[in-house]
């Protein structure tokens, strides 16, 4: 797994290449934590991520750090398996896993 981070004003995009699991979660958190303080929008590009386990839920739905309460997290490029996991989580617990704020290029669960 590797990542590429791009900045565009106050928005950062972290592109993930590879699976997301508990082994890859710490470097992904480190990539997000390394973003400059002025970044208020974080977009995870998962176009190259074919598999994501529950660690992906921890990544995408983690509480906002106290020093960055206004940071908005979105995701793009979801492949079928990660999208299926997100939809299942939203069906199981919609209050904890609201897809309305997270998805920017995919419709919410049907």
OpenMM code with the backbone's topology and positions (N, CA, C; nanometers):
from openmm import Vec3, app, unit

residues = "UNK UNK UNK UNK UNK UNK UNK UNK UNK UNK UNK UNK UNK UNK UNK UNK UNK UNK UNK UNK UNK UNK UNK UNK UNK UNK UNK UNK UNK UNK UNK UNK UNK UNK UNK UNK UNK UNK UNK UNK UNK UNK UNK UNK UNK UNK UNK UNK UNK UNK UNK UNK UNK UNK UNK UNK UNK UNK UNK UNK UNK UNK UNK UNK UNK UNK UNK UNK UNK UNK UNK UNK UNK UNK UNK UNK UNK UNK UNK UNK UNK UNK UNK UNK UNK UNK UNK UNK UNK UNK UNK UNK UNK UNK UNK UNK UNK UNK UNK UNK UNK UNK UNK UNK UNK UNK UNK UNK UNK UNK".split()
positions = [
    Vec3(0.0840, -0.1169, 0.0000),
    Vec3(0.0000, 0.0000, 0.0000),
    Vec3(0.0887, 0.1234, 0.0000),
    Vec3(0.0528, 0.2205, -0.0822),
    Vec3(0.1200, 0.3496, -0.0760),
    Vec3(0.0172, 0.4593, -0.0972),
    Vec3(0.0575, 0.5815, -0.0651),
    Vec3(-0.0333, 0.6951, -0.0759),
    Vec3(0.0348, 0.8091, -0.1488),
    Vec3(-0.0478, 0.8942, -0.2038),
    Vec3(-0.0026, 1.0167, -0.2670),
    Vec3(-0.0953, 1.1282, -0.2189),
    Vec3(-0.0373, 1.2352, -0.1682),
    Vec3(-0.1164, 1.3465, -0.1163),
    Vec3(-0.0999, 1.4674, -0.2067),
    Vec3(-0.2132, 1.5279, -0.2430),
    Vec3(-0.2101, 1.6515, -0.3201),
    Vec3(-0.2897, 1.7575, -0.2441),
    Vec3(-0.2410, 1.8792, -0.2491),
    Vec3(-0.3079, 1.9918, -0.1843),
    Vec3(-0.3595, 2.0878, -0.2898),
    Vec3(-0.4811, 2.1372, -0.2676),
    Vec3(-0.5400, 2.2377, -0.3550),
    Vec3(-0.6125, 2.3369, -0.2644),
    Vec3(-0.5420, 2.4418, -0.2259),
    Vec3(-0.5983, 2.5398, -0.1330),
    Vec3(-0.6193, 2.4778, 0.0033),
    Vec3(-0.7460, 2.4751, 0.0475),
    Vec3(-0.7769, 2.4196, 0.1793),
    Vec3(-0.8239, 2.2745, 0.1722),
    Vec3(-0.8097, 2.2133, 0.0548),
    Vec3(-0.8518, 2.0740, 0.0366),
    Vec3(-0.7315, 1.9864, 0.0051),
    Vec3(-0.7277, 1.8714, 0.0692),
    Vec3(-0.6239, 1.7723, 0.0413),
    Vec3(-0.6910, 1.6454, -0.0093),
    Vec3(-0.6239, 1.5806, -0.1040),
    Vec3(-0.6687, 1.4502, -0.1523),
    Vec3(-0.5576, 1.3508, -0.1248),
    Vec3(-0.5926, 1.2443, -0.0555),
    Vec3(-0.4980, 1.1358, -0.0321),
    Vec3(-0.5449, 1.0175, -0.1158),
    Vec3(-0.4632, 0.9813, -0.2133),
    Vec3(-0.4934, 0.8686, -0.3000),
    Vec3(-0.4251, 0.7449, -0.2433),
    Vec3(-0.5046, 0.6428, -0.2195),
    Vec3(-0.4553, 0.5188, -0.1610),
    Vec3(-0.4423, 0.4152, -0.2716),
    Vec3(-0.3271, 0.3500, -0.2773),
    Vec3(-0.3055, 0.2407, -0.3723),
    Vec3(-0.2802, 0.1142, -0.2920),
    Vec3(-0.3818, 0.0285, -0.2876),
    Vec3(-0.3710, -0.0957, -0.2121),
    Vec3(-0.4875, -0.1120, -0.1163),
    Vec3(-0.4887, -0.2246, -0.0494),
    Vec3(-0.5962, -0.2583, 0.0425),
    Vec3(-0.5870, -0.1773, 0.1716),
    Vec3(-0.7016, -0.1606, 0.2351),
    Vec3(-0.7072, -0.0950, 0.3655),
    Vec3(-0.7467, -0.1998, 0.4685),
    Vec3(-0.6551, -0.2237, 0.5634),
    Vec3(-0.6798, -0.3157, 0.6738),
    Vec3(-0.6063, -0.2624, 0.7953),
    Vec3(-0.6056, -0.3376, 0.9040),
    Vec3(-0.5441, -0.2848, 1.0258),
    Vec3(-0.3929, -0.2695, 1.0149),
    Vec3(-0.3281, -0.3403, 0.9214),
    Vec3(-0.1844, -0.3210, 0.9005),
    Vec3(-0.1548, -0.1900, 0.8287),
    Vec3(-0.2450, -0.1478, 0.7418),
    Vec3(-0.2217, -0.0250, 0.6651),
    Vec3(-0.2854, 0.0977, 0.7299),
    Vec3(-0.3639, 0.0778, 0.8341),
    Vec3(-0.4316, 0.1899, 0.8991),
    Vec3(-0.3354, 0.2925, 0.9606),
    Vec3(-0.2305, 0.2522, 1.0342),
    Vec3(-0.1407, 0.3536, 1.0924),
    Vec3(-0.0767, 0.4476, 0.9893),
    Vec3(-0.0256, 0.3978, 0.8751),
    Vec3(0.0303, 0.4928, 0.7788),
    Vec3(-0.0753, 0.5859, 0.7178),
    Vec3(-0.1988, 0.5373, 0.7067),
    Vec3(-0.3048, 0.6233, 0.6542),
    Vec3(-0.3400, 0.7329, 0.7541),
    Vec3(-0.3476, 0.6975, 0.8811),
    Vec3(-0.3688, 0.7997, 0.9844),
    Vec3(-0.2524, 0.8994, 0.9853),
    Vec3(-0.1305, 0.8499, 0.9685),
    Vec3(-0.0134, 0.9384, 0.9674),
    Vec3(-0.0206, 1.0358, 0.8499),
    Vec3(-0.0655, 0.9889, 0.7337),
    Vec3(-0.0781, 1.0771, 0.6171),
    Vec3(-0.1793, 1.1876, 0.6443),
    Vec3(-0.2907, 1.1532, 0.7061),
    Vec3(-0.3919, 1.2547, 0.7386),
    Vec3(-0.3418, 1.3494, 0.8473),
    Vec3(-0.2730, 1.2954, 0.9473),
    Vec3(-0.2216, 1.3785, 1.0570),
    Vec3(-0.1132, 1.4745, 1.0103),
    Vec3(-0.0449, 1.4415, 0.9011),
    Vec3(0.0633, 1.5260, 0.8510),
    Vec3(0.0138, 1.6443, 0.7679),
    Vec3(-0.1146, 1.6506, 0.7423),
    Vec3(-0.1678, 1.7606, 0.6615),
    Vec3(-0.1545, 1.8932, 0.7358),
    Vec3(-0.1327, 2.0006, 0.6618),
    Vec3(-0.1226, 2.1321, 0.7264),
    Vec3(-0.2526, 2.1694, 0.7984),
    Vec3(-0.2409, 2.2522, 0.8980),
    Vec3(-0.3556, 2.2918, 0.9805),
    Vec3(-0.4635, 2.3643, 0.9006),
    Vec3(-0.4257, 2.4317, 0.7914),
    Vec3(-0.5251, 2.5076, 0.7142),
    Vec3(-0.6155, 2.4181, 0.6282),
    Vec3(-0.5870, 2.2898, 0.6195),
    Vec3(-0.6677, 2.1989, 0.5383),
    Vec3(-0.7984, 2.1693, 0.6113),
    Vec3(-0.9103, 2.2094, 0.5492),
    Vec3(-1.0422, 2.1874, 0.6094),
    Vec3(-1.1215, 2.0799, 0.5361),
    Vec3(-1.0711, 2.0352, 0.4238),
    Vec3(-1.1377, 1.9293, 0.3487),
    Vec3(-1.0391, 1.8187, 0.3154),
    Vec3(-1.0722, 1.6964, 0.3547),
    Vec3(-0.9880, 1.5814, 0.3251),
    Vec3(-1.0688, 1.4832, 0.2428),
    Vec3(-1.0208, 1.4568, 0.1230),
    Vec3(-1.0861, 1.3605, 0.0358),
    Vec3(-0.9972, 1.2381, 0.0221),
    Vec3(-1.0516, 1.1225, 0.0540),
    Vec3(-0.9820, 0.9959, 0.0350),
    Vec3(-1.0197, 0.9436, -0.1026),
    Vec3(-0.9228, 0.9293, -0.1919),
    Vec3(-0.9461, 0.8723, -0.3242),
    Vec3(-0.9133, 0.7240, -0.3167),
    Vec3(-1.0166, 0.6400, -0.3263),
    Vec3(-0.9993, 0.4957, -0.3117),
    Vec3(-1.0153, 0.4224, -0.4453),
    Vec3(-0.9907, 0.4917, -0.5537),
    Vec3(-1.0044, 0.4319, -0.6858),
    Vec3(-0.9141, 0.3097, -0.7049),
    Vec3(-0.8010, 0.3046, -0.6358),
    Vec3(-0.7061, 0.1941, -0.6491),
    Vec3(-0.7111, 0.1000, -0.5282),
    Vec3(-0.8207, 0.1038, -0.4548),
    Vec3(-0.8384, 0.0186, -0.3371),
    Vec3(-0.9482, -0.0824, -0.3679),
    Vec3(-0.9073, -0.2071, -0.3882),
    Vec3(-1.0038, -0.3116, -0.4212),
    Vec3(-1.0682, -0.3739, -0.2989),
    Vec3(-0.9984, -0.3701, -0.1843),
    Vec3(-1.0493, -0.4331, -0.0618),
    Vec3(-1.0304, -0.3403, 0.0565),
    Vec3(-1.1340, -0.3366, 0.1408),
    Vec3(-1.1282, -0.2594, 0.2646),
    Vec3(-1.2043, -0.3389, 0.3699),
    Vec3(-1.1396, -0.3621, 0.4854),
    Vec3(-1.2112, -0.4287, 0.5939),
    Vec3(-1.2581, -0.3236, 0.6933),
    Vec3(-1.2969, -0.3651, 0.8117),
    Vec3(-1.3517, -0.2739, 0.9115),
    Vec3(-1.2547, -0.1607, 0.9462),
    Vec3(-1.1274, -0.1792, 0.9199),
    Vec3(-1.0299, -0.0708, 0.9422),
    Vec3(-1.0666, 0.0519, 0.8587),
    Vec3(-1.1240, 0.0310, 0.7428),
    Vec3(-1.1673, 0.1432, 0.6600),
    Vec3(-1.2754, 0.2254, 0.7281),
    Vec3(-1.3620, 0.1595, 0.8035),
    Vec3(-1.4640, 0.2329, 0.8793),
    Vec3(-1.3977, 0.3183, 0.9866),
    Vec3(-1.2951, 0.2625, 1.0513),
    Vec3(-1.2210, 0.3389, 1.1515),
    Vec3(-1.1533, 0.4604, 1.0884),
    Vec3(-1.1039, 0.4442, 0.9676),
    Vec3(-1.0370, 0.5543, 0.8981),
    Vec3(-1.1367, 0.6636, 0.8593),
    Vec3(-1.2463, 0.6241, 0.7958),
    Vec3(-1.3387, 0.7215, 0.7382),
    Vec3(-1.4346, 0.7831, 0.8386),
    Vec3(-1.4596, 0.7134, 0.9495),
    Vec3(-1.5548, 0.7628, 1.0481),
    Vec3(-1.4901, 0.7942, 1.1823),
    Vec3(-1.3598, 0.8086, 1.1848),
    Vec3(-1.2904, 0.8428, 1.3089),
    Vec3(-1.3352, 0.9808, 1.3559),
    Vec3(-1.3422, 1.0000, 1.4863),
    Vec3(-1.3760, 1.1337, 1.5366),
    Vec3(-1.2745, 1.2369, 1.4862),
    Vec3(-1.3235, 1.3566, 1.4627),
    Vec3(-1.2366, 1.4646, 1.4176),
    Vec3(-1.1408, 1.5020, 1.5295),
    Vec3(-1.0115, 1.5157, 1.4971),
    Vec3(-0.9157, 1.5549, 1.6027),
    Vec3(-0.9558, 1.6884, 1.6649),
    Vec3(-0.9337, 1.7051, 1.7942),
    Vec3(-0.9729, 1.8288, 1.8617),
    Vec3(-0.9097, 1.9541, 1.8012),
    Vec3(-0.7905, 1.9407, 1.7442),
    Vec3(-0.7255, 2.0580, 1.6865),
    Vec3(-0.7744, 2.0890, 1.5447),
    Vec3(-0.8642, 2.0043, 1.4894),
    Vec3(-0.9173, 2.0256, 1.3541),
    Vec3(-1.0667, 1.9950, 1.3486),
    Vec3(-1.1469, 2.0625, 1.4300),
    Vec3(-1.2891, 2.0284, 1.4385),
    Vec3(-1.3682, 2.0586, 1.3121),
    Vec3(-1.3162, 2.1452, 1.2255),
    Vec3(-1.3899, 2.1838, 1.1054),
    Vec3(-1.3497, 2.1033, 0.9817),
    Vec3(-1.2680, 2.0020, 0.9951),
    Vec3(-1.2244, 1.9231, 0.8793),
    Vec3(-1.3371, 1.8313, 0.8332),
    Vec3(-1.3689, 1.8411, 0.7040),
    Vec3(-1.4736, 1.7584, 0.6436),
    Vec3(-1.4070, 1.6463, 0.5657),
    Vec3(-1.4514, 1.5229, 0.5883),
    Vec3(-1.3942, 1.4066, 0.5213),
    Vec3(-1.4938, 1.3537, 0.4198),
    Vec3(-1.4443, 1.3318, 0.2972),
    Vec3(-1.5243, 1.2705, 0.1918),
    Vec3(-1.4426, 1.1591, 0.1286),
    Vec3(-1.5104, 1.0781, 0.0497),
    Vec3(-1.4425, 0.9679, -0.0188),
    Vec3(-1.4899, 0.9647, -0.1637),
    Vec3(-1.4000, 0.9284, -0.2529),
    Vec3(-1.4314, 0.9180, -0.3940),
    Vec3(-1.3650, 0.7925, -0.4503),
    Vec3(-1.4124, 0.7499, -0.5667),
    Vec3(-1.3503, 0.6375, -0.6352),
    Vec3(-1.3753, 0.5026, -0.5719),
    Vec3(-1.4869, 0.4875, -0.5032),
    Vec3(-1.5134, 0.3612, -0.4345),
    Vec3(-1.5352, 0.2464, -0.5327),
    Vec3(-1.4630, 0.1398, -0.5118),
    Vec3(-1.4794, 0.0173, -0.5888),
    Vec3(-1.5926, -0.0640, -0.5247),
    Vec3(-1.6393, -0.1709, -0.5904),
    Vec3(-1.7568, -0.2428, -0.5404),
    Vec3(-1.7463, -0.2953, -0.3964),
    Vec3(-1.6364, -0.3580, -0.3586),
    Vec3(-1.6291, -0.4155, -0.2241),
    Vec3(-1.6263, -0.3085, -0.1150),
    Vec3(-1.5408, -0.2041, -0.1253),
    Vec3(-1.5464, -0.0996, -0.0214),
    Vec3(-1.6831, -0.0298, -0.0143),
    Vec3(-1.7461, -0.0088, -0.1286),
    Vec3(-1.8788, 0.0534, -0.1292),
    Vec3(-1.9802, -0.0378, -0.0608),
    Vec3(-1.9726, -0.1663, -0.0862),
    Vec3(-2.0625, -0.2625, -0.0226),
    Vec3(-2.0454, -0.2597, 0.1297),
    Vec3(-1.9196, -0.2527, 0.1766),
    Vec3(-1.8931, -0.2447, 0.3204),
    Vec3(-1.9551, -0.1183, 0.3805),
    Vec3(-1.9373, -0.0040, 0.3152),
    Vec3(-1.9942, 0.1211, 0.3661),
    Vec3(-2.1465, 0.1156, 0.3701),
    Vec3(-2.2062, 0.0594, 0.2661),
    Vec3(-2.3526, 0.0493, 0.2639),
    Vec3(-2.4038, -0.0443, 0.3726),
    Vec3(-2.3347, -0.1537, 0.3948),
    Vec3(-2.3739, -0.2466, 0.5009),
    Vec3(-2.3634, -0.1790, 0.6377),
    Vec3(-2.2554, -0.1060, 0.6603),
    Vec3(-2.2395, -0.0342, 0.7874),
    Vec3(-2.3506, 0.0683, 0.8053),
    Vec3(-2.3855, 0.1398, 0.6982),
    Vec3(-2.4910, 0.2411, 0.7063),
    Vec3(-2.6274, 0.1781, 0.7329),
    Vec3(-2.6530, 0.0615, 0.6736),
    Vec3(-2.7793, -0.0080, 0.6993),
    Vec3(-2.7862, -0.0570, 0.8437),
    Vec3(-2.6734, -0.1037, 0.8954),
    Vec3(-2.6685, -0.1594, 1.0297),
    Vec3(-2.6809, -0.0518, 1.1366),
    Vec3(-2.6125, 0.0616, 1.1166),
    Vec3(-2.6135, 0.1690, 1.2156),
    Vec3(-2.6058, 0.3037, 1.1438),
    Vec3(-2.7190, 0.3520, 1.0915),
    Vec3(-2.7163, 0.4766, 1.0135),
    Vec3(-2.6703, 0.5994, 1.0912),
    Vec3(-2.6912, 0.6005, 1.2220),
    Vec3(-2.6475, 0.7165, 1.3005),
    Vec3(-2.4958, 0.7239, 1.3081),
    Vec3(-2.4300, 0.6110, 1.3204),
    Vec3(-2.2838, 0.6088, 1.3322),
    Vec3(-2.2149, 0.6158, 1.1974),
    Vec3(-2.2791, 0.5629, 1.0932),
    Vec3(-2.2150, 0.5536, 0.9617),
    Vec3(-2.2993, 0.6233, 0.8560),
    Vec3(-2.3192, 0.7519, 0.8737),
    Vec3(-2.3971, 0.8304, 0.7780),
    Vec3(-2.3167, 0.8517, 0.6499),
    Vec3(-2.3726, 0.8055, 0.5391),
    Vec3(-2.3030, 0.8200, 0.4113),
    Vec3(-2.3309, 0.9540, 0.3445),
    Vec3(-2.4310, 1.0263, 0.3922),
    Vec3(-2.4657, 1.1538, 0.3303),
    Vec3(-2.3483, 1.2512, 0.3272),
    Vec3(-2.2734, 1.2577, 0.4341),
    Vec3(-2.1618, 1.3526, 0.4407),
    Vec3(-2.0348, 1.2970, 0.3787),
    Vec3(-2.0264, 1.1647, 0.3663),
    Vec3(-1.9018, 1.1010, 0.3266),
    Vec3(-1.8872, 1.0860, 0.1757),
    Vec3(-1.9934, 1.0449, 0.1099),
    Vec3(-1.9850, 1.0135, -0.0322),
    Vec3(-2.0008, 1.1378, -0.1176),
    Vec3(-1.9070, 1.1557, -0.2084),
    Vec3(-1.9169, 1.2738, -0.2950),
    Vec3(-1.9445, 1.2371, -0.4397),
    Vec3(-1.9279, 1.1098, -0.4771),
    Vec3(-1.9550, 1.0734, -0.6172),
    Vec3(-2.0326, 0.9429, -0.6308),
    Vec3(-2.0970, 0.8990, -0.5239),
    Vec3(-2.1768, 0.7780, -0.5256),
    Vec3(-2.3070, 0.8073, -0.4549),
    Vec3(-2.4150, 0.7521, -0.5052),
    Vec3(-2.5436, 0.7703, -0.4406),
    Vec3(-2.5478, 0.6913, -0.3104),
    Vec3(-2.6223, 0.7399, -0.2146),
    Vec3(-2.6394, 0.6714, -0.0861),
    Vec3(-2.7096, 0.5378, -0.1096),
    Vec3(-2.7145, 0.4513, -0.0091),
    Vec3(-2.7772, 0.3204, -0.0248),
    Vec3(-2.9175, 0.3296, -0.0792),
    Vec3(-2.9489, 0.2363, -0.1668),
    Vec3(-3.0811, 0.2351, -0.2289),
    Vec3(-3.1841, 0.1698, -0.1395),
] * unit.nanometer
topology = app.Topology()
chain = topology.addChain("A")
for resn in residues:
    res = topology.addResidue(resn, chain)
    for name in ("N", "CA", "C"):
        topology.addAtom(name, app.Element.getBySymbol(name[0]), res)
